[in-house]
């Protein structure tokens, strides 16, 4: 397995011209690291869709995305039908669930849209869902948000807010068929703890493009687990910023990309205040012709963010010929007064030594391959912490493996 790694502990990351991007096909493995200077959005963040030109695919933030498969989300031709998706919220006692209009002051606090699709989603939704966990409330059961596609186009907006020292787990489950553009906001008060599990288990033809903004309060902890299996095209953009010192963010991801699928995860952790932490770990498996996974991991440590401690990692396992991976970890450091910063990316096939070890102990090759893949994903599945969801995802991985090594 080839790996590129860069772990500076002080000084500035090089910001010269962009080197080749990490790209993997059946016959080659390559990864690269570059400054976020090369991967920032081509227009400033804005709520107004008119501030973003229609993308043509040559822009840095769109060059991996097959625009023709967005079905009009990027150019305004996707018209919401009113029956695109249905959202249902199941919340424990004490949680406030509201449906609000566009003028609600709680909307947009976690961050502005950073591309045209996110701005289109913000401009086009009619009502937003706001889920509030009051301060000092500690939930013992998860909040479950079911988003089910009914076959049409839709624009959604979701806000999840935790008051000071509140604790909650939220599961957002996407199923069915839809053409969906959405913005999701997570707002954490001081000392709050939030775990969010976002599952993309769409039908084969679905298109899902979403920006996730998290604003982390002083001494608050945020854990995101993104799981992507289904859909024709899924493009997610998790973003993190800090509202006070002592904040911690963990961003985990698991994706299984099949033949013809395009799955793209673009992350930004913006260390904009001192003495905060972040840890990013995404893993993916790919199989089948034209399976394409893209992972962009941007970490920015601003000059004022002294005492930052951050690390990001992406690993990919290619199961068959014909699959492609683009993996680009980016790290930009504007201050030398940090605790630590590093990133790594690796893409490869099955480890022959692992297979030999298992087969030498009497395990058939197909079973050995399944064990290797299960082990590859195991640590991320365990981060979920919701038993029924973990069991469902393990079963989904088994189902995917049946197609590749069954």
Secondary structure, DSSP 8 states (H G I E B T S, - for coil): -EEEEE--SSS----SS-----EEBTTB---EEE-GGGTS-SS---S-GGGS----S-STTTTTS-GGGSTTTTTT-----S-SEEEEEE--TTEEEEEE-TT-TTTTTT----SHHHHHHHHH-S-EEEEEE-TT-B-SS-EEEEEEEEEEEEEEEEEEEE-TT-EEEEEEEEEEEEEEEEEEEEEE-TT-EEEEEEEE---TT-EEEEEEEEEE-TT-EEEEEEEE---SEEEEEEEEEESSTT-EEEEEEEEEE-TT-EEEEEEEEEE-SSS-EEEEEEEEEE-STT-EEEEEEEEEE-TT-TT-EEEEEEEEEE-STT-EEEEEEEEEE--S--SEEEEEEEEE---HHHHHHHHTTT--HHHHHHHHHHHHHHHHHTTS--HHHHHHHHHHHHHHHHHHH-
